Amino acid sequence: MVVKTKRNNLLEAVVWTTALLVLAINDPGTPDRVNLCLIDALGLPFCPGEGLGRAVGYLARGEWHQALSMHWASPLVVVVLIHRIISLSQALTCRK
């Protein structure tokens, strides 16, 4: 049971870290970006996360005004995800 939990923690930490790195590396100003939004793919008119990926990219470049104009919650989302990654990493290094 403990091994499975640690494996799940590792997988989650890798997924969140990879997601943040990919969003930070990609240029948010590129008009032909790949859209991975399931809500948009379903053709629904409103997505609460609209612009969040681009906002993370702007935050990584230090462009706070642009990031906040894309999505108001982007700094909070980045802080929460970094906290989650750190928590998962600490759980992996804990010996029990």
BAFI-3210 file (N, C-alpha, C; in Angstrom, 3 decimals, decimal comma, padded with zeros to 6 digits):
// residues 96
n [1|2|3|4|5|6|7|8|9|10|11|12|13|14|15|16|17|18|19|20|21|22|23|24|25|26|27|28|29|30|31|32|33|34|35|36|37|38|39|40|41|42|43|44|45|46|47|48|49|50|51|52|53|54|55|56|57|58|59|60|61|62|63|64|65|66|67|68|69|70|71|72|73|74|75|76|77|78|79|80|81|82|83|84|85|86|87|88|89|90|91|92|93|94|95|96]
n.u [000,824|001,918|003,937|002,478|001,160|003,360|004,284|002,127|002,221|004,680|004,142|002,102|003,522|005,434|003,771|002,523|004,815|005,912|003,810|003,779|006,354|006,206|004,218|005,560|007,742|006,720|005,788|003,555|002,389|002,062|-000,048|-001,033|-001,264|-001,507|-004,627|-005,748|-008,060|-010,793|-013,405|-013,663|-013,284|-015,600|-017,345|-018,615|-019,752|-018,433|-015,499|-014,053|-011,337|-010,199|-007,541|-005,701|-003,426|-001,839|-001,488|000,131|002,451|003,109|003,555|005,854|007,664|007,789|005,910|003,623|001,352|000,277|-000,239|-002,190|-004,185|-004,884|-005,802|-007,208|-006,654|-004,217|-001,625|-002,248|-002,924|-000,450|001,103|-000,291|000,042|002,860|003,224|001,872|003,503|005,877|004,943|004,257|006,780|008,153|006,727|007,543|010,193|010,058|010,607|008,979]
n.v [-001,205|001,278|001,542|001,815|004,240|005,996|005,747|006,830|009,443|010,252|010,120|012,088|014,372|014,536|014,937|017,461|019,091|018,821|019,908|022,608|023,378|023,019|024,890|027,183|027,250|027,373|029,857|032,272|034,144|033,164|032,726|030,331|028,198|024,930|023,750|022,379|022,261|020,696|021,547|023,566|021,988|020,517|022,384|024,123|027,287|028,704|028,713|028,237|028,224|029,586|030,962|030,464|028,820|030,345|032,526|031,486|031,112|033,797|034,660|033,204|034,566|036,916|038,822|040,201|041,876|041,184|038,481|038,610|039,863|037,869|035,752|036,107|034,538|033,330|033,734|032,673|030,021|029,042|029,253|027,465|025,050|024,783|024,534|022,109|020,355|020,508|019,482|016,855|015,937|016,060|014,137|011,904|011,671|011,154|008,786|005,917]
n.w [000,000|000,807|-001,072|-003,439|-002,938|-002,786|-005,370|-006,762|-005,735|-006,768|-009,513|-009,713|-008,891|-010,933|-013,158|-012,563|-012,370|-014,941|-016,445|-015,574|-016,407|-019,213|-019,858|-019,055|-020,771|-023,390|-025,782|-024,857|-026,503|-029,037|-031,749|-032,876|-031,032|-029,524|-028,507|-025,619|-024,225|-022,908|-022,529|-024,454|-026,720|-026,666|-027,473|-025,781|-024,519|-022,441|-020,511|-017,422|-017,012|-019,058|-020,789|-018,805|-019,150|-020,932|-019,265|-017,233|-018,697|-019,248|-016,623|-016,013|-017,513|-016,237|-016,805|-015,373|-015,605|-018,121|-017,582|-015,552|-016,984|-018,733|-017,114|-014,007|-011,748|-012,056|-010,677|-008,142|-008,789|-009,725|-007,371|-005,697|-007,125|-007,069|-004,319|-003,953|-005,433|-003,933|-001,480|-002,233|-002,999|-000,570|000,833|-000,536|000,205|002,863|005,397|006,149]
ca.u [000,000|002,793|004,648|001,535|000,957|004,563|004,308|001,111|002,759|005,729|003,487|001,429|004,553|006,023|002,764|002,387|006,077|005,996|002,807|004,255|007,520|005,752|003,537|006,546|008,654|005,996|005,533|002,120|001,911|001,908|-001,481|-001,426|-000,969|-002,382|-005,646|-006,057|-009,232|-011,885|-014,642|-013,670|-013,444|-017,003|-018,111|-019,336|-019,421|-017,666|-014,522|-013,520|-009,875|-009,799|-006,375|-004,840|-002,142|-001,057|-001,157|001,290|003,594|003,463|004,138|007,219|008,488|007,753|004,941|002,495|000,170|-000,267|-000,758|-003,441|-005,208|-005,313|-006,610|-006,960|-006,226|-002,987|-000,593|-002,716|-002,812|000,963|001,528|-000,908|000,699|004,221|003,061|001,508|004,702|006,776|004,344|004,411|008,208|008,489|006,121|008,346|011,462|009,767|010,806|008,015]
ca.v [000,000|002,445|001,651|002,339|005,652|006,730|005,775|007,810|010,769|010,548|010,393|013,384|015,416|014,635|015,527|018,893|019,751|018,857|020,857|023,977|023,638|023,161|026,181|028,249|027,260|027,783|031,287|032,505|035,065|032,480|032,598|028,991|027,242|023,764|023,940|021,123|022,487|019,773|022,328|024,201|020,919|020,117|023,471|024,892|028,704|029,335|027,872|029,008|028,259|030,231|031,830|030,133|028,321|031,493|033,360|030,868|031,443|035,200|034,739|032,674|035,599|038,107|039,763|040,073|042,563|040,324|037,266|038,929|040,177|036,601|035,053|036,766|033,601|032,635|033,653|031,753|028,655|028,671|029,060|026,226|023,914|024,648|023,994|020,697|019,639|020,431|018,555|015,499|015,612|015,802|012,850|010,860|011,524|010,752|007,345|005,277]
ca.w [000,000|000,885|-002,348|-004,417|-002,622|-003,179|-006,833|-007,168|-005,403|-007,741|-010,795|-009,636|-008,841|-012,280|-014,053|-012,281|-012,709|-016,402|-016,938|-015,332|-017,260|-020,603|-019,972|-018,897|-021,918|-024,603|-025,939|-024,727|-027,524|-030,312|-032,042|-033,319|-029,971|-029,421|-027,481|-024,952|-023,384|-023,178|-022,594|-025,772|-027,707|-026,645|-028,060|-024,763|-024,698|-021,367|-019,815|-016,306|-017,070|-020,306|-020,701|-017,671|-019,652|-021,427|-018,109|-016,579|-019,549|-019,003|-015,278|-016,080|-018,150|-015,403|-017,355|-014,451|-016,120|-019,171|-016,946|-014,869|-017,979|-019,335|-016,096|-012,724|-010,701|-012,448|-009,627|-007,106|-009,321|-009,744|-005,982|-005,207|-007,770|-006,530|-002,966|-004,092|-005,881|-002,774|-000,514|-002,759|-002,948|000,825|001,186|-001,149|000,916|004,249|005,609|007,044]
c.u [000,865|003,528|003,734|001,289|002,164|004,668|003,296|001,580|003,823|005,116|002,818|002,441|005,177|005,039|002,655|003,658|006,218|005,021|003,272|005,440|007,115|005,064|004,527|007,446|007,966|005,733|004,027|001,541|001,704|000,430|-001,924|-001,054|-001,958|-003,355|-006,024|-007,304|-010,381|-013,209|-014,765|-013,881|-014,888|-017,914|-018,921|-018,868|-018,505|-016,729|-013,921|-011,990|-009,336|-008,639|-005,401|-003,466|-001,254|-000,631|000,055|002,559|004,056|004,084|005,587|008,180|008,505|006,782|003,626|001,225|-000,514|-000,916|-002,104|-004,553|-005,713|-006,208|-006,224|-006,393|-004,885|-001,892|-000,978|-002,571|-001,360|001,476|000,971|-000,225|002,126|004,172|002,740|002,716|005,669|006,244|004,503|005,863|008,648|007,917|006,920|009,644|011,280|009,897|009,817|007,974]
c.v [001,266|002,648|002,250|003,832|006,479|006,832|006,788|009,232|011,192|010,908|011,767|014,528|015,619|015,301|017,034|019,664|019,897|019,879|022,302|024,325|023,844|024,509|027,338|028,375|027,758|029,282|031,550|033,421|034,425|032,254|031,178|027,912|026,086|023,996|022,586|021,214|021,571|020,523|023,016|023,157|020,439|021,205|024,276|026,343|029,307|028,319|028,691|029,106|028,927|031,191|031,477|029,641|029,445|032,388|032,802|031,163|032,883|035,380|034,271|033,676|036,901|039,171|039,651|040,718|041,723|039,078|037,530|039,305|038,915|035,815|035,594|035,829|032,939|032,632|032,672|030,300|028,192|028,411|027,746|025,004|023,708|024,077|022,503|019,859|019,467|019,438|017,109|015,052|015,298|014,469|011,693|010,613|011,117|009,239|006,824|003,808]
c.w [000,000|-000,434|-003,410|-004,191|-003,048|-004,693|-007,368|-006,890|-006,409|-009,086|-010,786|-009,637|-010,222|-013,246|-013,827|-012,662|-014,217|-016,977|-016,756|-016,226|-018,718|-020,803|-019,881|-020,124|-023,183|-024,601|-025,879|-025,802|-028,887|-030,611|-032,394|-032,298|-030,010|-028,265|-026,894|-024,082|-023,802|-023,334|-023,953|-026,869|-027,782|-027,209|-027,060|-024,792|-023,632|-020,715|-018,676|-016,306|-018,312|-020,083|-019,595|-018,120|-020,157|-020,272|-017,364|-017,380|-019,354|-017,615|-015,279|-016,699|-017,360|-015,886|-016,577|-014,993|-017,201|-018,566|-016,287|-015,845|-018,684|-018,382|-014,731|-011,662|-010,991|-011,373|-008,513|-007,559|-009,314|-008,327|-005,432|-005,825|-007,271|-005,113|-003,019|-004,508|-004,723|-001,750|-000,963|-002,692|-001,525|001,297|000,606|-000,379|002,371|004,375|006,609|006,788]
res [m|v|v|k|t|k|r|n|n|l|l|e|a|v|v|w|t|t|a|l|l|v|l|a|i|n|d|p|g|t|p|d|r|v|n|l|c|l|i|d|a|l|g|l|p|f|c|p|g|e|g|l|g|r|a|v|g|y|l|a|r|g|e|w|h|q|a|l|s|m|h|w|a|s|p|l|v|v|v|v|l|i|h|r|i|i|s|l|s|q|a|l|t|c|r|k]
***
